[in-house]
Amino acid sequence: MAELQNFPFNETKAVQAAALFAARTGNQINYMKLIKLIYLLDREALKRWGVPIVGGNYVSMDQGPVASPVLDAIKSPAQKFPLWTSHFRKEGYDVRLIHGIEPDDLSPAELEVLDWVFSRFGAMDQWQLVYYTHENCGEWVDPQGTSLPIKPSAILQNVGKTEQIDVLAAELSRIELVDKLFAKL
């Protein structure tokens, strides 16, 4: 089986998805709950299509699996994630939506997955989501106070999509090659 590398992080889709989740919770959401919802969004997209919506790297942390770039965007200075920081402000343990954004980059199918994730998990608080991900996301490994990478192939295996791993790895390699060739032009 080929090793599937991380998918590129799409900050625009991350901001749009997070804005929709925040809007459904009164424009303010606990940041741990938000990163769990984004993780579950990408996990469900991987299950359905073999590709995530937000992408980036995933890690196991003490409180469960995390879409790492979203956590970084919440905690990082504005220059690293300018789109994120123009729409959100961290207030203690919450993230406040300060500027709405139209979900123009999210396809109807991606919006349907977002609706499904929110209808299934949106009523849970952050601790219920921690428990859920510990018990139901087999790719999560207790990092014992640190963080451990979660490969997309581990997620795909745990959602029953093992046959897609080699195909996706080959496709991502081709895309990476094309990107490198065009970068030289």
C-alpha positions as CSV (number, residue, x, y, z in Angstrom):
1,M,0.0,0.0,0.0
2,A,1.3,3.4,-1.0
3,E,1.8,6.1,1.7
4,L,-0.7,8.9,1.1
5,Q,0.7,12.3,1.9
6,N,-1.3,15.2,3.4
7,F,-3.6,17.1,1.2
8,P,-3.0,20.9,0.8
9,F,-4.6,23.1,3.3
10,N,-7.4,25.3,1.8
11,E,-7.6,28.4,4.0
12,T,-10.6,29.8,2.1
13,K,-12.7,26.7,2.6
14,A,-11.5,26.4,6.2
15,V,-12.8,30.0,6.9
16,Q,-16.0,29.4,5.0
17,A,-16.7,26.1,6.8
18,A,-15.8,27.6,10.2
19,A,-18.0,30.7,9.6
20,L,-21.0,28.4,8.8
21,F,-20.4,26.4,12.0
22,A,-19.9,29.6,14.1
23,A,-23.0,31.2,12.5
24,R,-25.1,28.2,13.6
25,T,-23.9,28.7,17.2
26,G,-24.6,32.4,17.5
27,N,-21.4,33.6,15.8
28,Q,-19.3,32.3,18.7
29,I,-18.0,28.7,19.2
30,N,-15.6,27.0,21.6
31,Y,-12.4,26.6,19.6
32,M,-12.0,22.9,20.6
33,K,-15.5,22.2,19.4
34,L,-14.7,24.0,16.1
35,I,-11.5,22.1,15.4
36,K,-13.4,18.8,16.2
37,L,-16.2,19.8,13.8
38,I,-13.7,20.6,11.1
39,Y,-11.9,17.4,11.6
40,L,-15.1,15.4,11.4
41,L,-16.0,17.4,8.3
42,D,-12.8,16.3,6.6
43,R,-13.1,12.8,7.9
44,E,-16.6,12.5,6.4
45,A,-15.5,14.0,3.1
46,L,-12.6,11.4,3.0
47,K,-15.1,8.7,3.7
48,R,-17.5,9.8,0.9
49,W,-15.0,11.0,-1.8
50,G,-11.5,10.1,-0.7
51,V,-10.5,13.8,-0.5
52,P,-11.0,16.3,2.4
53,I,-12.7,19.7,2.2
54,V,-10.3,21.7,4.3
55,G,-7.2,19.5,4.1
56,G,-3.8,20.1,5.7
57,N,-2.2,17.9,8.2
58,Y,-4.0,16.0,11.0
59,V,-2.6,15.2,14.4
60,S,-3.5,13.2,17.5
61,M,-3.5,15.4,20.5
62,D,-4.5,14.5,24.1
63,Q,-8.0,15.8,23.4
64,G,-8.4,13.8,20.2
65,P,-7.7,14.3,16.5
66,V,-7.2,17.8,15.2
67,A,-7.0,19.5,11.8
68,S,-3.7,21.2,12.7
69,P,-3.8,24.2,10.3
70,V,-7.2,25.3,11.8
71,L,-5.7,25.1,15.3
72,D,-2.7,27.1,14.0
73,A,-5.0,29.7,12.5
74,I,-6.8,30.1,15.7
75,K,-3.6,30.6,17.7
76,S,-1.2,32.2,15.2
77,P,-0.5,35.8,14.4
78,A,-2.4,37.5,11.6
79,Q,0.3,37.5,9.0
80,K,0.4,33.7,8.8
81,F,-3.4,33.3,8.2
82,P,-4.6,36.7,7.0
83,L,-8.0,35.5,5.7
84,W,-8.7,33.7,9.0
85,T,-7.8,36.6,11.2
86,S,-9.9,39.0,9.1
87,H,-13.0,36.9,9.9
88,F,-12.4,35.5,13.4
89,R,-11.1,36.7,16.7
90,K,-10.1,34.4,19.6
91,E,-11.7,35.3,22.9
92,G,-10.5,33.0,25.7
93,Y,-11.6,29.5,24.7
94,D,-14.0,30.7,22.0
95,V,-13.7,31.9,18.4
96,R,-16.0,34.8,17.4
97,L,-17.0,35.3,13.9
98,I,-16.4,39.1,13.3
99,H,-17.0,39.2,9.6
100,G,-19.3,36.9,7.7
101,I,-18.2,35.3,4.5
102,E,-20.2,33.7,1.7
103,P,-19.5,30.0,1.2
104,D,-18.7,30.5,-2.5
105,D,-15.8,28.0,-2.6
106,L,-17.8,25.2,-1.0
107,S,-19.7,23.1,-3.5
108,P,-23.3,22.0,-2.9
109,A,-22.0,18.5,-2.0
110,E,-19.5,20.0,0.5
111,L,-22.2,22.1,2.0
112,E,-24.4,19.0,2.3
113,V,-21.6,17.2,4.2
114,L,-21.2,20.3,6.5
115,D,-24.9,20.2,7.2
116,W,-24.7,16.5,7.9
117,V,-21.8,17.0,10.3
118,F,-23.5,19.8,12.1
119,S,-26.8,17.9,12.4
120,R,-25.0,14.9,13.9
121,F,-22.4,16.7,16.1
122,G,-23.4,20.3,16.5
123,A,-25.4,19.8,19.7
124,M,-22.4,18.2,21.4
125,D,-20.1,20.3,23.5
126,Q,-16.3,20.1,23.2
127,W,-16.0,17.4,25.8
128,Q,-18.6,15.2,24.2
129,L,-16.8,15.6,20.9
130,V,-13.5,14.7,22.6
131,Y,-15.1,11.5,24.0
132,Y,-16.7,10.8,20.6
133,T,-13.5,11.1,18.7
134,H,-11.5,9.1,21.2
135,E,-14.0,6.3,21.0
136,N,-15.0,6.4,17.3
137,C,-12.0,7.7,15.3
138,G,-9.6,4.6,15.2
139,E,-6.9,6.7,13.6
140,W,-6.5,8.7,16.9
141,V,-3.6,7.4,19.1
142,D,-3.1,8.8,22.6
143,P,0.0,10.9,22.2
144,Q,0.6,11.1,26.0
145,G,1.1,14.8,26.3
146,T,2.6,15.5,22.8
147,S,1.2,15.2,19.3
148,L,1.5,12.5,16.7
149,P,0.8,12.8,12.9
150,I,-2.3,11.2,11.5
151,K,-1.8,10.2,7.8
152,P,-4.8,10.5,5.5
153,S,-4.3,6.8,4.8
154,A,-5.0,6.0,8.4
155,I,-8.3,7.9,8.2
156,L,-9.2,6.2,5.0
157,Q,-8.5,2.8,6.5
158,N,-10.6,3.6,9.5
159,V,-13.6,4.7,7.4
160,G,-13.4,1.6,5.2
161,K,-11.8,3.1,2.1
162,T,-8.5,1.1,2.0
163,E,-8.9,0.5,-1.8
164,Q,-8.7,4.2,-2.5
165,I,-5.3,4.8,-0.8
166,D,-3.1,3.7,-3.7
167,V,-5.2,5.5,-6.3
168,L,-5.1,8.8,-4.3
169,A,-1.4,8.5,-3.6
170,A,-0.7,8.2,-7.3
171,E,-3.0,11.1,-8.2
172,L,-1.4,13.3,-5.5
173,S,2.0,12.5,-6.9
174,R,0.9,13.5,-10.4
175,I,-0.5,16.8,-9.1
176,E,2.6,17.5,-7.1
177,L,4.7,16.9,-10.3
178,V,2.6,19.2,-12.4
179,D,2.7,21.9,-9.7
180,K,6.6,21.6,-9.7
181,L,6.7,21.8,-13.4
182,F,4.5,24.9,-13.6
183,A,6.4,26.6,-10.7
184,K,9.5,26.6,-12.9
185,L,7.7,28.5,-15.7
